[in-house]
Amino acid sequence: MCYLLGKVAQIIILRESIVALPKSDLLLILILTITSIAFLLIGIRLRRYLSQEEFRQLVLVILTAIGIRVGWQGIIGLIG
């Protein structure tokens, strides 16, 4: 819920900048927003079926995988 309210506040504050974006960028933002909300809802449902410890482990694995990928991209960016 906090995420959603934060995004609404960002949209209100950045309204003029958002309106000035090309339609392709607006479409990309819309797709990413819908995807984020869908995964948020999936996470909420998963939490109902998993114990709190299992849910934490799952989040830890996902964040670790994302961190490794971002780190790898950073190393490749520095080398290349």
N, C-alpha and C positions, 0 to 999 in steps of 0.2 A: 504494500500500500504506500509506503514511504517513497519507493522508487517511482511509482505512478504519479504521486503528488509532486515530486521533484521535477519530473518531466513536464508536467502541466505548467509549473512555475517557469521552467526554462522556455517553454513555448511562448508564454505571455511576455517574458522579458525580451526574448529574441524575435518577436513577431515580425518586425520590419526587415530584419536580416533574412529570415526564413522566406518571406514573400518575394524577396529579390533573387532567390536562388532559381536556377534553371529547372524546368519541369523534370528532367532526368534525375537531378539530385533530390528533388522532392519525392519522386517515386521510390528512390533508393531508401530515403529516410522512412517513408511509410512502410516499406517491406521490412526493414530492420526493426521498426517499432512493433509491428504485428508479430514478427518472429520472437522478439523479446518477451512480449506479453504471453505468447503461446508457451514458451519455455518456463516462464514464471508460473503459469497455471499447472504445467506438468510437474514442476518442483513442488508445488503445494499438494498436488495429489500424491506424489511419491512419498511425501512426508507422512501422509496418513497411513501408508502401508509399511513403511520402514520404521524401525526403532530410531530414536534420536541418535544413537551412536552410529548406526548404519548410514543414516542420512549425512552425518558429519563426515564419515569416511568417504562417502561418495563425492561430497563437495570437495573434500581435500584432494581426492584423485583428479577430479576435473580441473581444479585450480592449479595443481601441480603440472598437469599436462599442458595447460595454457601457458604457465610460466616457463616451462622448458621450451615450448615453441617460440615464445617471444624472445627468450634468451638466445636461442639458436639463430633467429632472424637478426638479432642485434649483432651477434658474432659474425655472421655472413656479411652484414652491412659494413662492419668495420674492416673486414678482410677484403671485400670486393669493392 
